[in-house]
Amino acid sequence: MSEKSLSAEALKGTEFARDTLSYYDVCKTRATPPDNQETQTSEKSVTHLGEPPDGGLTAWLVVVAANLVLFSTFGLCNSWGVFQAYYEENLLRHTSPSAIAWIGSVQYALVYLPALVTGRLFDLGYFKIPCFAASCVLVMCTFLIAECTQYLQFFLVQGLGIGVCCGIIVGPALIVVSHWFYRKRGLAVSLTAIGASCGSTVFPVVAQSLIPLIGFKWTVRVFGFILIATLGMGNMLLKRRLPPVDVRGGLFNLEVFRNAAYSIFCISGILAFLGLYTELTYISVSATAIGVSKDFSFYILAIANASSTFGRVSAGLITDKVGALNTMAAFTAVAGIMTFAWPFAKNETQLIVISCLYGFSTGGFLALFTVAALAMGKIEDAGRRVGMFMSLAALGAIAGPPISGAISTASGGFAEAGYYAGGIIMCAVVLLLLARYLHLGRLRGKC
């Protein structure tokens, strides 16, 4: 459908009306500037406006590209549990587990924290160059991990360096998919998130297989070569559909928080991330504590991450029918229950079952927070709105694992850490339900 065929009357009553008409107004404003202002809007940019295609070769190639980007970024970051266990036993064995966990938590947080800036830059049209530059630095930092020997070096390279670079790449990669889908947005975003699950599965398995054969240094270098291939393809295929829009409000738009549903949703994100990464960080360590072999303990994390693949796809299919917040609340509640249960696993079989259910449920939350944030405003400032949520959620990600590590160290086990993290996650579920009620205005319905 071309832009010329769109009209307010034709779109009235359709699902696309709000997003499409807002862009129609932007196009009209740019096409007819004041007499003393020259227009720079080209005919090419106008043809990009209109309803999303919800499919087609280009749209699905963007999904593939975003998958490759998330495979690289989230795959490397979500494999931190492997590094945590290896550092505790080898390279940093004289450093406390809580201090080591700060490397991973900073890395987790920085995946989300820069989204405030990158989301705003995406709205303004700065997309390709930041992603490419961050990809190059990310590859370099990965190779540098092999040369690190001291705690501060690991913190700077793996915590700060990799975290910031992943944060610059991840936000725009998630947002750009929404340019190409509307009716199938939940499914498209969840399919995009499969890349994160696959990467989070592949990297731990590769590490477990290669470290005994070629050593830690060359294993990390293999990671670097994998990133060169996946990030290279991702940067070539990622493409935005809609033209840049400079909406009012600046970098951090406080007016958005007048929407009570969005404000509560952001608070729920902070609490969820306070608890969700605890089990992913310490599950390999807890496995060895109950007698699981060190060789197999690395695979526990891979099993959890592989299960999240099915959770992400299932959540995407469900959310297009019942709504993102409904689906997120249900999946997050299961994650909270599994966090309570995790420290009480007594053998390998029980731990595998818990890790599968936990991975499945966390996959639903991580796949859908973008969809929920997008639904709480207009599409033209989607980057800023998603970025604000991700940056606030990062506050929880940075503090969660170290707090859990300190609790487990003080108590001599993981039961208290499980109570803490599970309780925080269940509080997030309550806030998700409250945000759902405020957004929908009633107890029942798709939301």
VEXROMI-163724 format. One record per residue: residue in three letters; x, y, z of N, C-alpha, C, O in turn. Coordinates in steps of 0.2 Angstrom, whole numbers, plus 2048, in hexadecimal, padded with zeros to 3 digits. Atoms other than C-alpha are relative to their C-alpha. Layout:
# VEXROMI-163724
AlaXYZXYZXYZXYZ/...
***
This chain:
# VEXROMI-163724
Met8047FA800800800800804806800809807804/Ser7FC7FA8018078117FB7FE8058057F8805808/Glu8027FA7FB8078218067FA8037FD7F6806801/Lys8057FC8037FC8297FA7F97FE8017F4801801/Ser8068037FF7EE81D7FD7FD8008077F87FE808/Leu8028007F97EE81F80F7FC8078027FE80C7FF/Ser8047FA7FE7E182B8177FD7FF8077FC7F9809/Ala8038017F97D982E8287FA7FC7FF7F97F8804/Glu8078048007C88278228027F97FF7FE7F5802/Ala7FE8078027D081881A8037FC8068017F6807/Leu7FC8037FB7DA81482A7FC7FF8067FD7FC80B/Lys8047FF7FA7CC8188377FE7F98027FA7F67FE/Gly8038067FE7C88098418057FA7FF8037F4802/Thr7FC8068017D77FE83C806801806806806809/Glu7FA8017FB7E67F88478058057FF809807803/Phe7FA7FC8027F280383D7FF80780180380B7FF/Ala8027F98017E981383F80580580480780A801/Arg7FC7FB7FC7F381B84D8078017FE8098067FD/Asp7F98008028048168478018037F98058087F8/Thr7FF7FD80780181A8357FE8077FF80280B7FC/Leu8027F98017F882A83780580580480680A801/Ser7FB7FB7FD8058318438068017FB8098067FB/Tyr7FB7FF80581282E8357FE8047FA8018077F7/Tyr8037FC80580683582980180780180280B7FD/Asp7FF7F97FE8068458338078028008088087FE/Val7F97FE8018198458348028017F98058067F8/Cys7FF7FF80881A8438217FD8067FE80080A7FA/Lys8047FA80380D85181E80480680380580B7FF/Thr7FD7FA7FD81685D82A8078017FD8098077FC/Arg7FA8008038278598227FF8037F98048067F6/Ala8017FE80782085B8117FE8077FE7FF80A7F9/Thr8037F980181886C8148038048057FF80680A/Pro7FD7FC7FB82487681E7FE8078007FB8097FB/Pro8017F88018228898228048037FA8088007F8/Asp7FD7FD80682689581480780180180B8017FC/Asn7F97FE7FF83789A81C8047FA80180A7FA803/Gln7FC8067FE83D88881E7FF7FB7FA7FA7FA7F7/Glu7FF80480684387C8107FF7F98038017F7808/Thr8018077FF83E86A8108057FB7FD8087FD7F8/Gln7FB80480284A85C80F7FE7F98008017F47FE/Thr80380780083E84D80F8007FE7F97FD8027F4/Ser8008038078408437FF7FA7FC7FF7F77F9804/Glu8068058028338397F68027F98027FD7F5804/Lys7FE8067FE83D82A7FB7FE7FE8077FB7F9808/Ser8028017F983A82D80D7F87FF8017F67FB805/Val80780080082782F80A7FE7F97FE7F97F7801/Thr80280780282681E8028017FB8057FE7F6805/His7FF8057FA82C8168127FA8008057F97FC809/Leu8057FF7FB81D81C81B7FA7FC7FF7F97F97F9/Gly80680480280C81381D8017FA8058057F9809/Glu8008067FB8088028268057FC7FF8087FB7F9/Pro7FB8058018157F58297FE7FB7FC7F87F97FC/Pro8028068048167E781D7FE7FA8037FB7F6800/Asp8018067FC8157DA82A8027FA7FD7FF7F47FE/Gly7FD8058048207CF81F8038027FA8048087F9/Gly7FC7FF8068297CD80F8087FF80180A7FE807/Leu7F980180083B7CA80B804804805808802809/Thr7FC7FB7FC8437DA8127FE80080780380080C/Ala8028007F98397D98228037FA8048057FB809/Trp7FD8057FD83E7C88268077FF80080A7FC805/Leu7F97FF7FF8507CB822802804805807803808/Val7FE7FC7FA8507D982F7FF7FC8068037FC80B/Val8018047FA8497CC83B8077FB8018097FA806/Val7FA8058008587C083680680480280A802806/Ala7FB7FB7FE8647CF83880080180780580180B/Ala8007FF7F985E7D38498017FA8048047FA80A/Asn7FE8067FD85F7C184E8077FF80080A7FD806/Leu7F98008008717C1849804804805808802809/Val7FD7FB7FB8757D08537FE7FE8078037FE80B/Leu8018037F986C7C98638037FA8018057F9807/Phe7FC8067FF8747B986080780280380A7FE808/Ser7F97FE7FE8857C286280080380780480180B/Thr8007FC7FA8817CE8707FD7FD8068017FC80B/Phe8038047FB8757C587B8037FA8018047F7807/Gly7FD8067FF87D7B58788068008048087FC808/Leu7FA7FF7FC88E7BB87E7FE8028078017FF80C/Cys8027FE7F98867C488D7FD7FB8047FF7FB80A/Asn8048057FC87A7B78928047F98028027F5806/Ser7FB8067FE8897AA8938048028068097FE807/Trp7FC7FE7FA8907B48A28017FA8058067FA808/Gly7FF8057FB88C7A58AD8067FC7FF8097F9804/Val7FB80480289979B8A480780480380B801806/Phe7FA7FC7FE8A67A98A780080180880680080B/Gln8018007F98A07AB8B98047FA8038087FA808/Ala7FD8067FD8A47998BD8077FF7FE80B7FD803/Tyr7F98018028B47988B380580580480A803807/Tyr7FC7FB7FD8BB7A88BB8017FE8088067FF80B/Glu8008027F98B67A28CD8057FB8018097FA806/Glu7FC8067FF8C07928CA8078017FE80B7FD800/Asn7F98008038CF7988C0803807800807809805/Leu7FD7F98018D37AA8BB800804806804808807/Leu8017FB7FB8CC7B38C97FE7FD8077F97FF80A/Arg8028047FA8CB7A68D78018038077FE80180C/His7FF7FC7FA8D17B28E47FB8068017FC80A806/Thr8057FB8008C37BE8E07F97FD8037F77F8801/Ser8068027FE8B27BD8E97FB7FF7FA7FB8037F5/Pro8058018058A37B68DF7FC8067FE7FA8087F9/Ser8047FA80189A7C68E28038057FC8008097F8/Ala7FC7FB8048A87D18DB8007FE7F98008027F4/Ile8008028078A97C68CC7FA8017FC7F98037F6/Ala8077FF8038967C78C97FF8077FE7FB8097FA/Trp8017F98028987DA8C88028017F87FF8057F5/Ile7FE8008078A17D78B77FA7FE7FB7F88027F7/Gly8068028048927CE8B07FA8048017F68067FC/Ser8067FC7FF8857D98B88018077FD7FC80A7FA/Val7FF7FA80388D7E98B17FF7FE7F87FC8037F5/Gln80180280788D7E08A07F97FF7FE7F68027F9/Tyr80780180187B7DB8A27FC8077FF7F98097FB/Ala8037F97FF8767ED8A78028047FA7FD8087F7/Leu7FE7FC8058807F58997FD7FE7F97FD8027F4/Val8038028068777EB88C7F98047FF7F78057FA/Tyr8067FC8008677F58918018078017FD80B7FE/Leu7FF7F97FE86E8058988018057FA7FE80A7FA/Pro7FF7FB80587480E8887FA8007FB7FA8057F7/Ala8067FF80486380B8807FC8068007F98087FB/Leu8037F980085D81C8868038047FB7FF8087F7/Val7FC7FC80586A82487A7FF7FD7FA7FD8007F5/Thr80080380786A81786C7F88007FE7F78017F8/Gly80780080285681786C7FF8077FD7FB8077F8/Arg8017F980285682A86A8048017F98018047F5/Leu7FC80080686482985D7FC7FD7FA7FC7FF7F4/Phe80380480685A81C8537FA8047FE7F98047F8/Asp8057FC80284B8278538028067FB7FF8087F7/Leu7FD7FB80485683584C8037FE7F98058027F5/Gly7FD80280785D82A83E8077FD80180A7FB7FC/Tyr7F98037FF86E8258468007F98027FE7F7808/Phe8018087FF86E8128448057FC7FE8087F8802/Lys7FB80580387A80A83880780180380A7FC805/Ile7F97FE7FE88A81383D8027FE8088077FB809/Pro7FF8027FA8888118508017F88018057F5805/Cys8008088008847FE84E8067FD7FD8097F8800/Phe7FA8038038937FB84380680180480A7FD805/Ala7FA7FE7FC89F80484E8007FC8078057FA809/Ala8008047FA8997FB85E8017F97FE8047F5802/Ser7FE80780189A7EA8558087FF7FF80A7FA801/Cys7F98008008AC7EE8518047FF8068087FB808/Val7FD8007F98B17F28637FE7FA8048027F8807/Leu8028067FD8A77E38698047FA7FE8067F7803/Val7FC8068028B17D785F80780180380A7FC805/Met7F97FE7FD8C17E08658007FE8078057FB80A/Cys8008027F98BC7DE8778007F98018027F7806/Thr8008077FF8B87CC8758077FD7FF8087F8803/Phe7F98038008C97C886F8058038068097FF808/Leu7FC7FD7FA8D07D387D7FF7FC8068047FC80B/Ile8018047FA8C87C888A8057FA8018087F9807/Ala7FB8067FF8D57BA88680680380280A7FF805/Glu7FA7FD7FD8E37C688B7FF80380780580580A/Cys8007FE7F98DC7CB89C8027FB8058017F5804/Thr7FE8047FA8E37C58AC7FE8028067FE7FE80B/Gln8027FD7FA8DD7D18B97F98018007F68027FB/Tyr8077FE8008CC7D58C07FE8067FD7F98067F9/Leu8027F98038CC7E78BB8008007F87FC8037F5/Gln8008018078D17E28A97FA7FC7FE7F77FE7F9/Phe8068038028C27D68A87FA8048017F68047FD/Phe8057FB7FF8B77E38AF7FF8057FB7FA8077F8/Leu8007FB8058BC7F08A37FE7FD7F97FA8007F5/Val8018038078BC7E58937F97FC8007F57FE7FB/Gln8068048008AE7D98977FA8038037F5802800/Gly8067FC7FD8A37E38A27FE8067FD7F98077FA/Leu8027FA8038A47F489B8008007F97FC8027F5/Gly7FF7FF8078AB7F288A7FA7FC7FC7F77FF7F8/Ile8058048038A07E38847F98038027F48037FD/Gly8067FE7FE8917EA88E7FE8067FC7F88067F9/Val8027FA8048917FB8867FF7FF7F97FA8017F6/Cys8018028088937F48747FA7FD7FF7F77FE7FA/Cys8078048018857E88767FA8058017F58047FD/Gly8067FB7FF87A7F687D7FF8047FA7F98067F9/Ile8017FB80687D80186E7FD7FC7FA7F97FF7F6/Ile8028048068797F38627F97FD8017F47FD7FD/Val8068047FE86A7EA86B7FA8047FF7F58027FC/Gly8067FC80085D7F886D7FE8017F97F88007F7/Pro8027FF80785D7FD85A7FE7FA7FD7F97FA7F9/Ala80180680385D7EB8557F97FE8027F57FB7FE/Leu8078027FE84D7E885F7FB8047FD7F58027FB/Ile8057FB8028447F885A7FF8007F97F98007F7/Val8017FF8088477F78477FB7FB7FE7F87FB7F9/Val80580580283D7E78467F98038007F58017FC/Ser8077FD7FF82D7F184C7FF8047FA7F98057F9/His8027FD80682F7FB83C7FD7FC7FB7F97FF7F7/Trp80280580682B7EC8317F97FC8027F77F97FE/Phe8058047FE81D7E483C7FB8048047FD808808/Tyr8057FD7FC80D7E98447FB7FA8037FB7F9809/Arg8048057FE8007DB8458047FA8038027F7807/Lys7FC8067FF80E7CE84680680280580B7FF805/Arg7FA7FD7FD8197D98518027FC8068087FB807/Gly7FE8047FB8197CE8608047FA7FE8097F8801/Leu7FD80580381D7BF8568078027FD80C7FE7FE/Ala7FA7FE80382B7C884C80580280680B800805/Val7FB7FE7FB8337CF85C8027FA8048087F9805/Ser7FE8067FC8337BE8658047FC7FB8097F87FE/Leu7FC80380583A7B685580780380080C8007FF/Thr7F97FD7FF8487C38568047FE80680A7FD806/Ala7FD8017F984B7BF8688037F98008077F7804/Ile7FD80680084F7AD8638078007FF80B7FC801/Gly7F97FF8008607B385E8048008068097FD807/Ala7FD8007F98647B78708007F98038057F8806/Ser8008077FC85E7A68768057FB7FC8097F8800/Cys7FC80480486879D86880880280280C7FD803/Gly7F97FE7FE8787A786C8027FE8078077FC809/Ser7FF8017F98767A587F8007F88018037F6806/Thr7FF80780087579287B8077FE7FD80A7FA800/Val7FA80280388379186F80780280380B7FE804/Phe7FA7FE7FD89079B8788027FC8068087FA806/Pro7FE8047FB8907918888027F97FE8077F6800/Val7FE80780389078087E8078007FD80B7FC7FE/Val7F980080389F78687480580180580B7FE804/Ala7FB7FF7FA8A878C8848017F98038077F7804/Gln7FF8067FD8A577B88C8047FB7FC8087F77FE/Ser7FD8058048AB77187D8078027FE80B7FE7FE/Leu7FA7FE8038BA77C87880580180680B801805/Ile7FB7FF7FB8C27818898047FA80280A7FB802/Pro7FC8057FE8C877088D8057FE7FA80A7FB7FB/Leu7FC8028068CF76E87B8058057FE80B8047FD/Ile7FC7FB8038D677F87680280580680680A804/Gly7FF7FB7FB8D67888877FB8068007F88077FB/Phe8047FA7FF8CD79888D8018057FB7FD8087F8/Lys7FF7FB8058D67A48827FE7FF7F97FB8047F6/Trp8028018068D379C8727F97FF7FF7F68007FA/Thr8078018008C17988767FD8078007F88087FC/Val8037F98008BE7AB8798028037F97FD8077F6/Arg7FE7FD8078C77AF8687FB7FD7FB7F98007F6/Val8058038048BB7A28607F98048007F68057FB/Phe8067FB7FF8AD7AD8678008067FC7FC8087F9/Gly7FE7FA8048B57BC85F7FE7FF7F87FB8037F5/Phe8018028078B57B384E7F87FF7FE7F68017F9/Ile8088018018A27AE8507FD8077FF7F98087FB/Leu8037F980089E7C18548018037F97FD8077F7/Ile7FE7FC8068A77C78447FB7FD7FB7F88027F7/Ala80480380589C7BB8397F98038017F58057FD/Thr8077FF7FF88B7BE8427FF8088007FA80A7FD/Leu8017F980088D7D18458018037F97FE8087F7/Gly7FF7FD8078947D48337F97FF7FC7F78047F9/Met8068018038847CC82C7FA8048027F68077FF/Gly8057FC7FD8797D58388008077FE7FB80A7FC/Asn7FF7F98028807E68347FE8017F97FB8067F7/Met8027FF80787D7E38217F98007FF7F68037FA/Leu80780280286B7DD8227FB8058047F6806802/Leu8047FC7FC8647E98307FE8067FC8028097F9/Lys8037FB8048597F68287FA8038037F5800805/Arg8067FD7FE84D80382E7FB8027FA7FD8027F5/Arg8057FF80583C8068257FE8078007FC80A7FB/Leu8037F97FF83681782C80580580080B804802/Pro7FB7FA80083F82882A8018028077FD80180B/Pro7FF7FD7F98478308397FA8058027F88097FE/Val8057FB7FD83B83B8448038038068047FF80B/Asp7FD7FC7FA8418488507FA8028047F8808804/Val8057FF7FC83384785D802805806808804808/Arg7FE7FC7FA83285486B8017FC8067FF7F7807/Gly7FF8037FA83885087C8077FE8028087FD808/Gly7F98017FE84A84E87B8027F88017FE7F47FF/Leu7FD8067FF85583F8807FB7FC8057FA7F6804/Phe8048047FB84B83A8907F98048017F9809804/Asn8067FC80083983F88E7FC7FE8067F87F9807/Leu8048017FA83184189F7F98007FF7F57FD803/Glu8078008018208448987FD7F97FF7F77F8800/Val80280780181F8318937FE7FD8077F97F9807/Phe8028037FA81E82E8A67FA8028037F7800808/Arg8077FF7FE80D8368A77FC7FB7FE7F67FA801/Asn8048068018078268A08027FB8068077F8806/Ala7FF8037FA80581D8B08027F87FF8067F5802/Ala7FF80780180580C8A88087FF7FE80B7FA800/Tyr7F980180281680F8A080580180680A7FD806/Ser7FB7FF7FA81E8158B08007FA8048057F8806/Ile8008067FD8188068B98047FA7FD8077F6800/Phe7FD80580481E7FB8AB80880180180C7FC801/Cys7F97FF7FF8308038AD8027FE8078087FB807/Ile7FE8027FA8308008BF8007F88018057F5804/Ser80080880182B7ED8BC8067FE7FD8097F87FF/Gly7FA80280483A7EC8B080680080580A7FC804/Ile7FA8007FC8467F28BD8007FA8058057F7806/Leu8008067FB8407E58CA8017F97FD8047F57FF/Ala7FF80680383F7D78BD8077FF7FF80A7F9800/Phe7F98018028517DA8B88047FF80680A7FC806/Leu7FD8027FA8567DA8CA8017F98028057F7805/Gly8008077FE8517C88CC8017FB7FA8047F67FC/Leu8008058058517C08BB8077FD7FE8087F87FC/Tyr7F98038028647BF8B88047FC8068097FA805/Thr7FD8047FB8687B78C98017F97FE8067F67FF/Glu8008088018647A58C48057FF7FA8097FA7FA/Leu7FB80080686D7A88B380780080280C7FD7FF/Thr7F97FF7FE87D7AE8BC8027FA8048087F8803/Tyr7FD8057FB87E7A18C97FE7F97FF8007F4804/Ile8028078008767918C38057FB7FE8057F6801/Ser7FB80480288678A8BC8047FE8078067F9808/Val7FD8017FA88E78D8CD7FC7FC8057FF7F7809/Ser8058047FB87F7868D78007F87FE7FF7F4802/Ala8008078028807768CC8067FC8038057F7805/Thr7FA8037FE8917728D18007FF8088027FA80B/Ala8018007F988C7758E37FC7FA8037FC7F8808/Ile8048067FE87F7678E38037F97FD8007F47FD/Gly7FD80680288B75B8DB8007FE7F88027F97F6/Val80080080788975E8C88078017FE80A805800/Ser7F980080289975B8BF8018077FD7FD80A7FA/Lys7FF7F98028A276B8BA7FF8007F87FD8057F5/Asp8018008088A27658A77F88027FE7F78057FA/Phe8077FF80288F7648A77FD8068037F8809800/Ser8037FA7FD88C7738B27FF8067FB7FB80A7FB/Phe8007FB80589077E8A37FA7FF7FC7F78047F9/Tyr8068018058827768997F98028037F5803800/Ile8067FE7FD87577A8A67FE8077FE7F88097FD/Leu8027F980387678D8A17FE7FF7F97F98037F7/Ala80280080787578888F7F97FD7FF7F57FF7FB/Ile80780380186577D8927FB8068027F68067FF/Ala8057FB7FE85D78C89B7FF8057FA7FA8077F8/Asn8007FB80686279888C7FC7FD7FA7F98007F7/Ala80380380685C78B87F7F88008027F48007FD/Ser8078007FF84B7898887FD8077FF7F78077FD/Ser8037F980184979C8877FE8017F97FA8057F7/Thr8027FF80784879A8747F97FE7FF7F58027FC/Phe8078028008387918767FB8048037F5806801/Gly8047FB7FC83279D8837FE8067FB7F98097FC/Arg8007FA8048357AC8777FB7FF7FA7F78037F9/Val80480180682C7A48687F97FF8037F4802800/Ser8078017FD81D79E8737FD8078027F7808801/Ala8027FA7FD81C7AF87B7FD8057FA7F88087FA/Gly8027FD80581B7B786A7FA7FE7FC7F68027FA/Leu80780380380D7AC8637FB8028057F5804803/Ile8067FE7FC8037AF8737FF8078007F9809801/Thr8017F97FF8067C28747FC8037FB7F88087FC/Asp8047FD8067FE7C58637F97FE8017F48017FE/Lys8078027FF7EE7BD86A7FE8038067F8805807/Val8037FD7FA7ED7C387C804806803801809807/Gly7FD7FA7FE7F97D187D8077FF8048087FA807/Ala7F98017FD80B7D48838008008088047FC80A/Leu8008007F98087D98957FD7FA8038007F8808/Asn8028077FE7FD7CA8988057FB8008057F7805/Thr7FB80580180A7BF8918068008058087FC808/Met7FA7FF7FC8187C789A7FF7FE8088037FB80B/Ala8018017F98107C68AB7FF7F88028027F6807/Ala8008077FF80C7B38A98077FD8008097F9804/Phe7F980380181E7AF8A38048028068087FE808/Thr7FC7FD7FB8267BA8B07FE7FC8078037FB80B/Ala8028047FA81C7B18BE8037FA8018057F7806/Val7FC8078008237A08B980780180180A7FD805/Ala7F97FF7FF8347A78B98028028078067FF80A/Gly7FF7FF7F98327AD8CB7FF7FA8048037F9808/Ile8018077FD82B79C8D08077FC8008097F9804/Met7FA80480183A7948C880680280480B7FF806/Thr7FB7FD7FC8467A08D18007FE8078057FC80A/Phe8018037F983F79B8E28027F98008057F7805/Ala7FE8088008417888DD8077FF7FF80A7FA801/Trp7FA8028028527898D68057FE8058097F9804/Pro7FB8027FB85D7898E67FE7F98038037F6806/Phe8028067FC8537798EC8017FA7FB7FF7F57FD/Ala7FE80680485876E8DD8057FC80380A7FE805/Lys7FC8047FD86075F8E48057FC7FC80A7F97FE/Asn7FC8048058677568D58008037F97FC8087F8/Glu7FF7FD80786B7598C37F98007FC7F88057F8/Thr80680080485A7548BC7FB8058027F88097FE/Gln8047FA7FE8517608C78028077FE7FE80B7FC/Leu7FE7F980285C76E8C37FF8017F87FE8077F6/Ile80180080785A76A8B07F98027FF7F78077FB/Val8077FE80184776B8B27FF8078027FB80B7FE/Ile8017F97FE84877B8BB8038057FB80080A7FA/Ser7FD7FC8058547838AF7FC8007FA7FC8067F6/Cys80480080784977E8A07FA8058017F88097FD/Leu8067FC7FF8397868A88028078017FF80C7FF/Tyr7FE7F97FF8437958AE8028047F98008097F8/Gly7FE7FD80684B79889D7FA8017FB7FA8077F8/Phe8067FF80483A7968947FC8068027FA80A7FE/Ser8047FA7FE8327A389F80380680080080B7FE/Thr7FD7F980183F7B089F8018027F98018087F7/Gly8017FF80783F7AE88C7FA8057FE7FB8097FA/Gly8077FC80182D7B588C8018078027FF80B7FE/Phe7FF7F97FE8327C48968058047FC80380A7FA/Leu7FB7FC8038417C988D7FE8017F88018067F5/Ala8028008078397C687C7FB8067FF7FA8097FA/Leu8067FC80082A7D28808008078037FC80B801/Phe8017F97FC82F7E188A8018057FA7FE80B7FB/Thr8007FB8068337EA8797F98017FD7F78077FC/Val8078008028217E68737FC8048047F8808802/Ala8047FD7FB8197EC8838028088007FD80C800/Ala7FE7F88008237FD8837FE8037F97FC8097FA/Leu8027FE80781F7FF8707F88028017F68077FD/Ala8077FF80080C7FE8747FE8068047F8808804/Met8027FA7FB80D80C8818018077FD80380B801/Gly7FF7FA80380F81A8758008007F87FF7FB7F5/Lys80080080781181F8638077FE7FD80C7FD800/Ile7FB80380381D8178578068057FE80C8027FE/Glu7FB7FB80282782785280580180680B803804/Asp7FB8007FB8308278638017F98048027F980A/Ala8008077FD8308148668077FF8028087FC808/Gly7F98017FE8438158678028038078057FF80B/Arg7FE7FD7FA8448218757FC7FD8067FE7FC80B/Arg8048047FA83681887F8027FA8028037F8808/Val7FD8077FF83D80787D8078018048097FE809/Gly7FA7FE7FD84E80F88180080280880480080C/Met8017FE7F98488178917FE7FA8058017F980A/Phe8028067FC8408068978077FC8018087FA807/Met7FA8048008507FD8938068038058097FF809/Ser7FB7FC7FC85B80A89C7FE7FF8078037FE80C/Leu8028007F985180A8AC8007F88028027F7808/Ala8008077FE8507F78AC8077FE8018097F9805/Ala7F98027FF8637F68AB8028028078077FF80A/Leu7FF7FF7F98637FD8BD7FF7FA8048037F9809/Gly8018067FD85C7ED8C28057FA7FE8087F7802/Ala7FB8058038687E28B780780180480A7FC805/Ile7FA7FE7FE8777EB8BE8017FE8088067FC80A/Ala7FF8017F98737E88D17FE7F98028007F6807/Gly8038067FF86A7D78D08057FB8028057F8808/Pro7FB8057FE8787CA8CF8058018058067FD809/Pro7FC7FE7FA8847D38DB7FC7FF8077FF7FC80B/Ile8048017FA8767D48E87FF7F98028007F6807/Ser8018077FF8727C28E68077FC8028077F8806/Gly7F98037FF8857BD8E68028028088047FD80B/Ala7FE7FE7F98877C78F77FB7FC8057FE7FA80A/Ile8058047FC8777BE8FE8037F98018037F6806/Ser7FD80780087E7AD8F98067FF8048077FA807/Thr7FA8017FC88F7B09007FF8018078027FD80B/Ala8017FF7F88887B69117FC7FA8037FD7F9808/Ser8048057FE87C7A89128037F97FF8017F4802/Gly7FD80780188779A90C7FC7FC7FB7FD7F67FB/Gly80480480487B7948FF7FC8057FB7FC80B7FB/Phe8047FC80586E79A8F17F98008027F58047FE/Ala8077FF7FE85E7988FA7FD8078017F88097FF/Glu8027F97FE85D7AA9018008047FA7FC8087F9/Ala7FF7FD8068637B08F07FA7FF7FC7F78037F8/Gly8068028048557A78E87F98038037F58057FF/Tyr8067FC7FD8487AE8F48008077FE7FB80A7FC/Tyr8007F980284E7BF8F17FF8027F87FA8067F7/Ala8017FF80784F7BE8DE7F97FE7FE7F58027FA/Gly80780280183E7B48DD7FB8058027F68077FF/Gly8057FB7FD8357C18E88008067FC7FB8097FB/Ile7FF7FA80483C7D08DE7FC7FF7F97F88037F7/Ile8048028068357C78CE7F98008017F58037FC/Met8078007FF8247C48D57FD8078017F88097FF/Cys8027F97FF8237D78DA8008037F97FB8077F8/Ala8007FD8078277DB8C87F97FD7FC7F68017F8/Val8068038038187CF8C37FA8048027F68067FE/Val8067FC7FD80C7D98CE8008077FC7FB8097FA/Leu8007FA8038127E98C67FE8007F87FB8047F5/Leu8028018078107E28B47F88008007F68027FB/Leu8078008007FE7DE8B87FD8078027F88087FF/Leu8037F97FF7FB7F08BF8018047FA7FD8087F8/Ala7FF7FC8078037F78AF7FB7FE7FB7F88027F7/Arg8048038057F87EC8A57F98038027F58057FD/Tyr8077FD7FE7E87F28AF8008087FE7FB80A7FB/Leu8007F98017ED8048AD8008027F97FD8077F6/His7FF7FF8087F180389A7F97FE7FD7F78017F9/Leu8068028047E17F98967FA8038037F5804800/Gly8067FD7FD7D58018A37FB7FB8027F67FD805/Arg8058057FD7CC7F18A88047FA80180A7F9800/Leu7FD8067FE7D07E08AF8017FB7FB8067F77FB/Arg8008058057CD7D58A08018037F97FF8097F8/Gly7FF7FE8077D37D788E8077FF7FD80C7FE801/Lys7F98018037E27D688280480680180280C800/Cys7FC7FA7FE7F07E18888077FD80080C801801/
***
